[in-house]
């Protein structure tokens, strides 16, 4: 999974949170935890990054979301 590979390339801790009726907060470097999010298109996620390279990590991860992970409608 591209997001796990990208998050894992940084030293910072990456957490991804899904709110709503069934909230969940997972490790962005764990493919199993990312799968548990069940984040389909339109799911609102919050990304928390903490560490020395947090800004670079957040920028890279947000760019992936903005680009739609390379998928075409």
PDB file with one MODEL, atoms N, CA, C and O in Angstrom:
MODEL        1
ATOM      1  N   UNK A   1       0.840  -1.172   0.000  1.00  0.00           N
ATOM      2  CA  UNK A   1       0.000   0.000   0.000  1.00  0.00           C
ATOM      3  C   UNK A   1       0.893   1.245   0.000  1.00  0.00           C
ATOM      4  O   UNK A   1       1.804   1.371   0.818  1.00  0.00           O
ATOM      5  N   UNK A   2       0.619   2.144  -0.914  1.00  0.00           N
ATOM      6  CA  UNK A   2       1.470   3.307  -1.123  1.00  0.00           C
ATOM      7  C   UNK A   2       1.600   4.194   0.116  1.00  0.00           C
ATOM      8  O   UNK A   2       2.684   4.705   0.398  1.00  0.00           O
ATOM      9  N   UNK A   3       0.516   4.379   0.851  1.00  0.00           N
ATOM     10  CA  UNK A   3       0.580   5.259   2.025  1.00  0.00           C
ATOM     11  C   UNK A   3       1.487   4.675   3.106  1.00  0.00           C
ATOM     12  O   UNK A   3       2.199   5.421   3.777  1.00  0.00           O
ATOM     13  N   UNK A   4       1.473   3.371   3.282  1.00  0.00           N
ATOM     14  CA  UNK A   4       2.323   2.713   4.276  1.00  0.00           C
ATOM     15  C   UNK A   4       3.786   2.841   3.872  1.00  0.00           C
ATOM     16  O   UNK A   4       4.640   3.126   4.711  1.00  0.00           O
ATOM     17  N   UNK A   5       4.078   2.632   2.594  1.00  0.00           N
ATOM     18  CA  UNK A   5       5.455   2.771   2.108  1.00  0.00           C
ATOM     19  C   UNK A   5       5.960   4.199   2.311  1.00  0.00           C
ATOM     20  O   UNK A   5       7.093   4.410   2.744  1.00  0.00           O
ATOM     21  N   UNK A   6       5.125   5.157   2.000  1.00  0.00           N
ATOM     22  CA  UNK A   6       5.523   6.554   2.148  1.00  0.00           C
ATOM     23  C   UNK A   6       5.710   6.917   3.615  1.00  0.00           C
ATOM     24  O   UNK A   6       6.724   7.515   3.975  1.00  0.00           O
ATOM     25  N   UNK A   7       4.757   6.568   4.461  1.00  0.00           N
ATOM     26  CA  UNK A   7       4.866   6.868   5.894  1.00  0.00           C
ATOM     27  C   UNK A   7       6.103   6.210   6.494  1.00  0.00           C
ATOM     28  O   UNK A   7       6.780   6.797   7.337  1.00  0.00           O
ATOM     29  N   UNK A   8       6.390   4.997   6.056  1.00  0.00           N
ATOM     30  CA  UNK A   8       7.528   4.248   6.595  1.00  0.00           C
ATOM     31  C   UNK A   8       8.874   4.820   6.152  1.00  0.00           C
ATOM     32  O   UNK A   8       9.906   4.518   6.750  1.00  0.00           O
ATOM     33  N   UNK A   9       8.862   5.638   5.113  1.00  0.00           N
ATOM     34  CA  UNK A   9      10.121   6.224   4.642  1.00  0.00           C
ATOM     35  C   UNK A   9      10.561   7.417   5.500  1.00  0.00           C
ATOM     36  O   UNK A   9      11.635   7.977   5.281  1.00  0.00           O
ATOM     37  N   UNK A  10       9.733   7.801   6.471  1.00  0.00           N
ATOM     38  CA  UNK A  10      10.044   8.909   7.369  1.00  0.00           C
ATOM     39  C   UNK A  10      10.232   8.398   8.790  1.00  0.00           C
ATOM     40  O   UNK A  10       9.649   7.385   9.175  1.00  0.00           O
ATOM     41  N   UNK A  11      11.046   9.101   9.565  1.00  0.00           N
ATOM     42  CA  UNK A  11      11.282   8.718  10.961  1.00  0.00           C
ATOM     43  C   UNK A  11      10.101   9.088  11.859  1.00  0.00           C
ATOM     44  O   UNK A  11       9.884   8.454  12.891  1.00  0.00           O
ATOM     45  N   UNK A  12       9.347  10.098  11.475  1.00  0.00           N
ATOM     46  CA  UNK A  12       8.226  10.578  12.288  1.00  0.00           C
ATOM     47  C   UNK A  12       7.153   9.512  12.467  1.00  0.00           C
ATOM     48  O   UNK A  12       6.996   8.621  11.632  1.00  0.00           O
ATOM     49  N   UNK A  13       6.420   9.619  13.569  1.00  0.00           N
ATOM     50  CA  UNK A  13       5.258   8.766  13.794  1.00  0.00           C
ATOM     51  C   UNK A  13       4.112   9.317  12.963  1.00  0.00           C
ATOM     52  O   UNK A  13       3.901  10.529  12.915  1.00  0.00           O
ATOM     53  N   UNK A  14       3.374   8.432  12.309  1.00  0.00           N
ATOM     54  CA  UNK A  14       2.240   8.827  11.479  1.00  0.00           C
ATOM     55  C   UNK A  14       1.006   8.087  11.987  1.00  0.00           C
ATOM     56  O   UNK A  14       0.983   6.857  12.033  1.00  0.00           O
ATOM     57  N   UNK A  15      -0.010   8.842  12.364  1.00  0.00           N
ATOM     58  CA  UNK A  15      -1.287   8.270  12.816  1.00  0.00           C
ATOM     59  C   UNK A  15      -2.376   8.785  11.884  1.00  0.00           C
ATOM     60  O   UNK A  15      -2.360   9.945  11.472  1.00  0.00           O
ATOM     61  N   UNK A  16      -3.312   7.917  11.562  1.00  0.00           N
ATOM     62  CA  UNK A  16      -4.436   8.304  10.713  1.00  0.00           C
ATOM     63  C   UNK A  16      -5.713   8.012  11.480  1.00  0.00           C
ATOM     64  O   UNK A  16      -5.926   6.908  11.981  1.00  0.00           O
ATOM     65  N   UNK A  17      -6.548   9.023  11.558  1.00  0.00           N
ATOM     66  CA  UNK A  17      -7.758   8.936  12.380  1.00  0.00           C
ATOM     67  C   UNK A  17      -9.006   9.061  11.514  1.00  0.00           C
ATOM     68  O   UNK A  17      -9.099   9.938  10.654  1.00  0.00           O
ATOM     69  N   UNK A  18      -9.957   8.172  11.756  1.00  0.00           N
ATOM     70  CA  UNK A  18     -11.271   8.244  11.109  1.00  0.00           C
ATOM     71  C   UNK A  18     -12.276   8.568  12.199  1.00  0.00           C
ATOM     72  O   UNK A  18     -12.363   7.860  13.202  1.00  0.00           O
ATOM     73  N   UNK A  19     -13.024   9.624  12.005  1.00  0.00           N
ATOM     74  CA  UNK A  19     -14.027  10.016  12.984  1.00  0.00           C
ATOM     75  C   UNK A  19     -15.371   9.387  12.668  1.00  0.00           C
ATOM     76  O   UNK A  19     -15.444   8.331  12.039  1.00  0.00           O
ATOM     77  N   UNK A  20     -16.409  10.029  13.098  1.00  0.00           N
ATOM     78  CA  UNK A  20     -17.758   9.565  12.808  1.00  0.00           C
ATOM     79  C   UNK A  20     -18.298   8.608  13.849  1.00  0.00           C
ATOM     80  O   UNK A  20     -17.843   8.587  14.992  1.00  0.00           O
ATOM     81  N   UNK A  21     -19.280   7.813  13.436  1.00  0.00           N
ATOM     82  CA  UNK A  21     -19.973   6.909  14.348  1.00  0.00           C
ATOM     83  C   UNK A  21     -19.092   5.764  14.826  1.00  0.00           C
ATOM     84  O   UNK A  21     -19.317   5.208  15.901  1.00  0.00           O
ATOM     85  N   UNK A  22     -18.084   5.412  14.024  1.00  0.00           N
ATOM     86  CA  UNK A  22     -17.193   4.304  14.371  1.00  0.00           C
ATOM     87  C   UNK A  22     -15.744   4.779  14.305  1.00  0.00           C
ATOM     88  O   UNK A  22     -15.001   4.354  13.420  1.00  0.00           O
ATOM     89  N   UNK A  23     -15.322   5.665  15.237  1.00  0.00           N
ATOM     90  CA  UNK A  23     -13.992   6.267  15.151  1.00  0.00           C
ATOM     91  C   UNK A  23     -12.870   5.244  15.337  1.00  0.00           C
ATOM     92  O   UNK A  23     -13.031   4.232  16.020  1.00  0.00           O
ATOM     93  N   UNK A  24     -11.737   5.536  14.714  1.00  0.00           N
ATOM     94  CA  UNK A  24     -10.584   4.655  14.786  1.00  0.00           C
ATOM     95  C   UNK A  24      -9.331   5.477  14.556  1.00  0.00           C
ATOM     96  O   UNK A  24      -9.333   6.379  13.718  1.00  0.00           O
ATOM     97  N   UNK A  25      -8.264   5.185  15.279  1.00  0.00           N
ATOM     98  CA  UNK A  25      -6.990   5.870  15.142  1.00  0.00           C
ATOM     99  C   UNK A  25      -5.932   4.797  14.954  1.00  0.00           C
ATOM    100  O   UNK A  25      -5.726   3.963  15.836  1.00  0.00           O
ATOM    101  N   UNK A  26      -5.246   4.812  13.786  1.00  0.00           N
ATOM    102  CA  UNK A  26      -4.332   3.725  13.450  1.00  0.00           C
ATOM    103  C   UNK A  26      -2.933   4.226  13.120  1.00  0.00           C
ATOM    104  O   UNK A  26      -2.726   5.408  12.849  1.00  0.00           O
ATOM    105  N   UNK A  27      -1.984   3.307  13.147  1.00  0.00           N
ATOM    106  CA  UNK A  27      -0.597   3.567  12.780  1.00  0.00           C
ATOM    107  C   UNK A  27      -0.502   3.627  11.260  1.00  0.00           C
ATOM    108  O   UNK A  27      -0.837   2.658  10.579  1.00  0.00           O
ATOM    109  N   UNK A  28      -0.052   4.748  10.729  1.00  0.00           N
ATOM    110  CA  UNK A  28       0.055   4.922   9.286  1.00  0.00           C
ATOM    111  C   UNK A  28       1.142   4.080   8.649  1.00  0.00           C
ATOM    112  O   UNK A  28       1.255   4.040   7.424  1.00  0.00           O
ATOM    113  N   UNK A  29       1.950   3.401   9.468  1.00  0.00           N
ATOM    114  CA  UNK A  29       3.017   2.549   8.946  1.00  0.00           C
ATOM    115  C   UNK A  29       2.643   1.072   9.005  1.00  0.00           C
ATOM    116  O   UNK A  29       3.473   0.208   8.722  1.00  0.00           O
ATOM    117  N   UNK A  30       1.395   0.781   9.374  1.00  0.00           N
ATOM    118  CA  UNK A  30       0.932  -0.602   9.496  1.00  0.00           C
ATOM    119  C   UNK A  30      -0.155  -0.889   8.466  1.00  0.00           C
ATOM    120  O   UNK A  30      -1.245  -0.320   8.535  1.00  0.00           O
ATOM    121  N   UNK A  31       0.134  -1.759   7.521  1.00  0.00           N
ATOM    122  CA  UNK A  31      -0.851  -2.076   6.484  1.00  0.00           C
ATOM    123  C   UNK A  31      -2.107  -2.700   7.084  1.00  0.00           C
ATOM    124  O   UNK A  31      -3.214  -2.425   6.621  1.00  0.00           O
ATOM    125  N   UNK A  32      -1.950  -3.527   8.095  1.00  0.00           N
ATOM    126  CA  UNK A  32      -3.123  -4.158   8.712  1.00  0.00           C
ATOM    127  C   UNK A  32      -4.024  -3.119   9.380  1.00  0.00           C
ATOM    128  O   UNK A  32      -5.248  -3.201   9.285  1.00  0.00           O
ATOM    129  N   UNK A  33      -3.415  -2.143  10.055  1.00  0.00           N
ATOM    130  CA  UNK A  33      -4.219  -1.107  10.712  1.00  0.00           C
ATOM    131  C   UNK A  33      -4.874  -0.182   9.687  1.00  0.00           C
ATOM    132  O   UNK A  33      -6.004   0.260   9.894  1.00  0.00           O
ATOM    133  N   UNK A  34      -4.187   0.117   8.591  1.00  0.00           N
ATOM    134  CA  UNK A  34      -4.768   0.952   7.543  1.00  0.00           C
ATOM    135  C   UNK A  34      -5.988   0.253   6.946  1.00  0.00           C
ATOM    136  O   UNK A  34      -7.008   0.893   6.687  1.00  0.00           O
ATOM    137  N   UNK A  35      -5.886  -1.046   6.729  1.00  0.00           N
ATOM    138  CA  UNK A  35      -7.012  -1.804   6.184  1.00  0.00           C
ATOM    139  C   UNK A  35      -8.207  -1.726   7.132  1.00  0.00           C
ATOM    140  O   UNK A  35      -9.349  -1.643   6.680  1.00  0.00           O
ATOM    141  N   UNK A  36      -7.953  -1.751   8.443  1.00  0.00           N
ATOM    142  CA  UNK A  36      -9.037  -1.682   9.434  1.00  0.00           C
ATOM    143  C   UNK A  36      -9.824  -0.371   9.352  1.00  0.00           C
ATOM    144  O   UNK A  36     -10.975  -0.316   9.784  1.00  0.00           O
ATOM    145  N   UNK A  37      -9.214   0.684   8.799  1.00  0.00           N
ATOM    146  CA  UNK A  37      -9.915   1.969   8.661  1.00  0.00           C
ATOM    147  C   UNK A  37     -11.133   1.864   7.755  1.00  0.00           C
ATOM    148  O   UNK A  37     -12.112   2.588   7.937  1.00  0.00           O
ATOM    149  N   UNK A  38     -11.073   0.971   6.788  1.00  0.00           N
ATOM    150  CA  UNK A  38     -12.142   0.861   5.794  1.00  0.00           C
ATOM    151  C   UNK A  38     -12.447   2.231   5.193  1.00  0.00           C
ATOM    152  O   UNK A  38     -13.604   2.633   5.069  1.00  0.00           O
ATOM    153  N   UNK A  39     -11.389   2.930   4.826  1.00  0.00           N
ATOM    154  CA  UNK A  39     -11.526   4.285   4.292  1.00  0.00           C
ATOM    155  C   UNK A  39     -11.832   4.295   2.815  1.00  0.00           C
ATOM    156  O   UNK A  39     -10.927   4.344   1.982  1.00  0.00           O
ATOM    157  N   UNK A  40     -13.107   4.248   2.492  1.00  0.00           N
ATOM    158  CA  UNK A  40     -13.515   4.329   1.092  1.00  0.00           C
ATOM    159  C   UNK A  40     -13.504   5.783   0.653  1.00  0.00           C
ATOM    160  O   UNK A  40     -13.384   6.688   1.478  1.00  0.00           O
ATOM    161  N   UNK A  41     -13.630   6.004  -0.652  1.00  0.00           N
ATOM    162  CA  UNK A  41     -13.643   7.363  -1.178  1.00  0.00           C
ATOM    163  C   UNK A  41     -14.717   8.181  -0.475  1.00  0.00           C
ATOM    164  O   UNK A  41     -15.862   7.746  -0.351  1.00  0.00           O
ATOM    165  N   UNK A  42     -14.342   9.360  -0.020  1.00  0.00           N
ATOM    166  CA  UNK A  42     -15.268  10.241   0.677  1.00  0.00           C
ATOM    167  C   UNK A  42     -15.150  10.174   2.196  1.00  0.00           C
ATOM    168  O   UNK A  42     -15.706  11.017   2.900  1.00  0.00           O
ATOM    169  N   UNK A  43     -14.424   9.169   2.708  1.00  0.00           N
ATOM    170  CA  UNK A  43     -14.212   9.061   4.157  1.00  0.00           C
ATOM    171  C   UNK A  43     -13.325  10.209   4.618  1.00  0.00           C
ATOM    172  O   UNK A  43     -12.289  10.474   4.009  1.00  0.00           O
ATOM    173  N   UNK A  44     -13.719  10.887   5.682  1.00  0.00           N
ATOM    174  CA  UNK A  44     -12.926  11.983   6.225  1.00  0.00           C
ATOM    175  C   UNK A  44     -11.885  11.404   7.168  1.00  0.00           C
ATOM    176  O   UNK A  44     -12.217  10.721   8.137  1.00  0.00           O
ATOM    177  N   UNK A  45     -10.609  11.687   6.870  1.00  0.00           N
ATOM    178  CA  UNK A  45      -9.499  11.207   7.682  1.00  0.00           C
ATOM    179  C   UNK A  45      -8.691  12.397   8.174  1.00  0.00           C
ATOM    180  O   UNK A  45      -8.582  13.414   7.489  1.00  0.00           O
ATOM    181  N   UNK A  46      -8.126  12.261   9.364  1.00  0.00           N
ATOM    182  CA  UNK A  46      -7.220  13.262   9.903  1.00  0.00           C
ATOM    183  C   UNK A  46      -5.861  12.607  10.063  1.00  0.00           C
ATOM    184  O   UNK A  46      -5.753  11.512  10.616  1.00  0.00           O
ATOM    185  N   UNK A  47      -4.828  13.272   9.582  1.00  0.00           N
ATOM    186  CA  UNK A  47      -3.470  12.729   9.645  1.00  0.00           C
ATOM    187  C   UNK A  47      -2.695  13.493  10.703  1.00  0.00           C
ATOM    188  O   UNK A  47      -2.630  14.722  10.682  1.00  0.00           O
ATOM    189  N   UNK A  48      -2.104  12.740  11.635  1.00  0.00           N
ATOM    190  CA  UNK A  48      -1.276  13.318  12.689  1.00  0.00           C
ATOM    191  C   UNK A  48       0.155  12.831  12.477  1.00  0.00           C
ATOM    192  O   UNK A  48       0.394  11.628  12.369  1.00  0.00           O
ATOM    193  N   UNK A  49       1.107  13.764  12.418  1.00  0.00           N
ATOM    194  CA  UNK A  49       2.506  13.391  12.224  1.00  0.00           C
ATOM    195  C   UNK A  49       3.333  14.078  13.292  1.00  0.00           C
ATOM    196  O   UNK A  49       3.172  15.272  13.544  1.00  0.00           O
ATOM    197  N   UNK A  50       4.233  13.309  13.926  1.00  0.00           N
ATOM    198  CA  UNK A  50       5.052  13.860  15.001  1.00  0.00           C
ATOM    199  C   UNK A  50       6.485  13.358  14.852  1.00  0.00           C
ATOM    200  O   UNK A  50       6.732  12.153  14.805  1.00  0.00           O
ATOM    201  N   UNK A  51       7.421  14.295  14.779  1.00  0.00           N
ATOM    202  CA  UNK A  51       8.832  13.921  14.695  1.00  0.00           C
ATOM    203  C   UNK A  51       9.639  14.984  13.971  1.00  0.00           C
ATOM    204  O   UNK A  51       9.113  16.012  13.545  1.00  0.00           O
ATOM    205  N   UNK A  52      10.934  14.710  13.844  1.00  0.00           N
ATOM    206  CA  UNK A  52      11.848  15.683  13.239  1.00  0.00           C
ATOM    207  C   UNK A  52      11.529  15.993  11.781  1.00  0.00           C
ATOM    208  O   UNK A  52      11.725  17.121  11.331  1.00  0.00           O
ATOM    209  N   UNK A  53      11.043  15.006  11.045  1.00  0.00           N
ATOM    210  CA  UNK A  53      10.735  15.224   9.632  1.00  0.00           C
ATOM    211  C   UNK A  53       9.224  15.265   9.379  1.00  0.00           C
ATOM    212  O   UNK A  53       8.750  14.896   8.305  1.00  0.00           O
ATOM    213  N   UNK A  54       8.486  15.718  10.381  1.00  0.00           N
ATOM    214  CA  UNK A  54       7.020  15.719  10.315  1.00  0.00           C
ATOM    215  C   UNK A  54       6.480  16.563   9.171  1.00  0.00           C
ATOM    216  O   UNK A  54       5.537  16.150   8.496  1.00  0.00           O
ATOM    217  N   UNK A  55       7.051  17.724   8.942  1.00  0.00           N
ATOM    218  CA  UNK A  55       6.541  18.613   7.890  1.00  0.00           C
ATOM    219  C   UNK A  55       6.695  17.949   6.526  1.00  0.00           C
ATOM    220  O   UNK A  55       5.759  17.940   5.726  1.00  0.00           O
ATOM    221  N   UNK A  56       7.866  17.397   6.266  1.00  0.00           N
ATOM    222  CA  UNK A  56       8.101  16.729   4.977  1.00  0.00           C
ATOM    223  C   UNK A  56       7.185  15.519   4.818  1.00  0.00           C
ATOM    224  O   UNK A  56       6.656  15.280   3.732  1.00  0.00           O
ATOM    225  N   UNK A  57       6.995  14.758   5.887  1.00  0.00           N
ATOM    226  CA  UNK A  57       6.133  13.574   5.838  1.00  0.00           C
ATOM    227  C   UNK A  57       4.691  13.978   5.545  1.00  0.00           C
ATOM    228  O   UNK A  57       4.038  13.381   4.690  1.00  0.00           O
ATOM    229  N   UNK A  58       4.201  14.982   6.249  1.00  0.00           N
ATOM    230  CA  UNK A  58       2.819  15.428   6.053  1.00  0.00           C
ATOM    231  C   UNK A  58       2.612  15.967   4.640  1.00  0.00           C
ATOM    232  O   UNK A  58       1.589  15.691   4.013  1.00  0.00           O
ATOM    233  N   UNK A  59       3.571  16.728   4.145  1.00  0.00           N
ATOM    234  CA  UNK A  59       3.458  17.264   2.787  1.00  0.00           C
ATOM    235  C   UNK A  59       3.381  16.133   1.764  1.00  0.00           C
ATOM    236  O   UNK A  59       2.557  16.179   0.851  1.00  0.00           O
ATOM    237  N   UNK A  60       4.231  15.122   1.912  1.00  0.00           N
ATOM    238  CA  UNK A  60       4.257  14.000   0.968  1.00  0.00           C
ATOM    239  C   UNK A  60       2.957  13.199   1.036  1.00  0.00           C
ATOM    240  O   UNK A  60       2.396  12.843  -0.001  1.00  0.00           O
ATOM    241  N   UNK A  61       2.480  12.917   2.232  1.00  0.00           N
ATOM    242  CA  UNK A  61       1.243  12.149   2.394  1.00  0.00           C
ATOM    243  C   UNK A  61       0.047  12.930   1.854  1.00  0.00           C
ATOM    244  O   UNK A  61      -0.802  12.363   1.166  1.00  0.00           O
ATOM    245  N   UNK A  62      -0.028  14.213   2.157  1.00  0.00           N
ATOM    246  CA  UNK A  62      -1.136  15.038   1.646  1.00  0.00           C
ATOM    247  C   UNK A  62      -1.100  15.124   0.126  1.00  0.00           C
ATOM    248  O   UNK A  62      -2.151  15.135  -0.514  1.00  0.00           O
ATOM    249  N   UNK A  63       0.089  15.185  -0.458  1.00  0.00           N
ATOM    250  CA  UNK A  63       0.207  15.225  -1.918  1.00  0.00           C
ATOM    251  C   UNK A  63      -0.342  13.944  -2.533  1.00  0.00           C
ATOM    252  O   UNK A  63      -0.943  13.984  -3.607  1.00  0.00           O
ATOM    253  N   UNK A  64      -0.146  12.822  -1.875  1.00  0.00           N
ATOM    254  CA  UNK A  64      -0.685  11.553  -2.365  1.00  0.00           C
ATOM    255  C   UNK A  64      -2.212  11.592  -2.372  1.00  0.00           C
ATOM    256  O   UNK A  64      -2.844  11.172  -3.341  1.00  0.00           O
ATOM    257  N   UNK A  65      -2.795  12.093  -1.298  1.00  0.00           N
ATOM    258  CA  UNK A  65      -4.258  12.207  -1.241  1.00  0.00           C
ATOM    259  C   UNK A  65      -4.762  13.174  -2.310  1.00  0.00           C
ATOM    260  O   UNK A  65      -5.743  12.887  -2.997  1.00  0.00           O
ATOM    261  N   UNK A  66      -4.094  14.318  -2.452  1.00  0.00           N
ATOM    262  CA  UNK A  66      -4.504  15.311  -3.446  1.00  0.00           C
ATOM    263  C   UNK A  66      -4.460  14.743  -4.863  1.00  0.00           C
ATOM    264  O   UNK A  66      -5.281  15.102  -5.707  1.00  0.00           O
ATOM    265  N   UNK A  67      -3.496  13.854  -5.120  1.00  0.00           N
ATOM    266  CA  UNK A  67      -3.341  13.256  -6.451  1.00  0.00           C
ATOM    267  C   UNK A  67      -4.249  12.038  -6.635  1.00  0.00           C
ATOM    268  O   UNK A  67      -4.239  11.407  -7.692  1.00  0.00           O
ATOM    269  N   UNK A  68      -5.027  11.711  -5.613  1.00  0.00           N
ATOM    270  CA  UNK A  68      -5.935  10.568  -5.724  1.00  0.00           C
ATOM    271  C   UNK A  68      -5.222   9.234  -5.822  1.00  0.00           C
ATOM    272  O   UNK A  68      -5.765   8.266  -6.356  1.00  0.00           O
ATOM    273  N   UNK A  69      -3.993   9.187  -5.300  1.00  0.00           N
ATOM    274  CA  UNK A  69      -3.188   7.966  -5.322  1.00  0.00           C
ATOM    275  C   UNK A  69      -2.995   7.444  -6.739  1.00  0.00           C
ATOM    276  O   UNK A  69      -2.791   6.247  -6.942  1.00  0.00           O
ATOM    277  N   UNK A  70      -3.058   8.343  -7.718  1.00  0.00           N
ATOM    278  CA  UNK A  70      -2.819   7.955  -9.096  1.00  0.00           C
ATOM    279  C   UNK A  70      -3.971   7.240  -9.769  1.00  0.00           C
ATOM    280  O   UNK A  70      -3.841   6.783 -10.905  1.00  0.00           O
ATOM    281  N   UNK A  71      -5.115   7.137  -9.071  1.00  0.00           N
ATOM    282  CA  UNK A  71      -6.270   6.458  -9.664  1.00  0.00           C
ATOM    283  C   UNK A  71      -7.034   7.422 -10.553  1.00  0.00           C
ATOM    284  O   UNK A  71      -7.062   8.629 -10.309  1.00  0.00           O
ATOM    285  N   UNK A  72      -7.641   6.881 -11.570  1.00  0.00           N
ATOM    286  CA  UNK A  72      -8.419   7.678 -12.517  1.00  0.00           C
ATOM    287  C   UNK A  72      -9.894   7.346 -12.330  1.00  0.00           C
ATOM    288  O   UNK A  72     -10.271   6.182 -12.198  1.00  0.00           O
ATOM    289  N   UNK A  73     -10.728   8.397 -12.320  1.00  0.00           N
ATOM    290  CA  UNK A  73     -12.183   8.178 -12.171  1.00  0.00           C
ATOM    291  C   UNK A  73     -12.754   7.432 -13.348  1.00  0.00           C
ATOM    292  O   UNK A  73     -13.955   7.165 -13.386  1.00  0.00           O
TER     293      UNK A  73
ENDMDL
END
